[in-house]
């Protein structure tokens, strides 16, 4: 009997943008933890090949780090978190 190799393919990708919120990560050493909320906006459904050919390049770990002061500013400007909420997470 001939053995068959299964074939897997992906056709489309659905892109979502999540709102941010105050997180609860105890490993944060400076500034408040930043997390994603349950709410999101659907940005679209794209053919996988099209998405891969137009997306920005992958970032390295250092480029994804957000300084504590910037996380605090994001939380105060873009969420309902207050300075009291942020202080309670430290």
Buried (B, 14 or more C-beta within 10 A) or exposed (E): EEEEEEEEEEEEBEEEEEEBBBBEEEEBEEBBBBEEEEEEEEEEEBEEEEBEEEEEEEEEEEEEEEEBEEBBEBBBEEBEBEEEBBEEBE
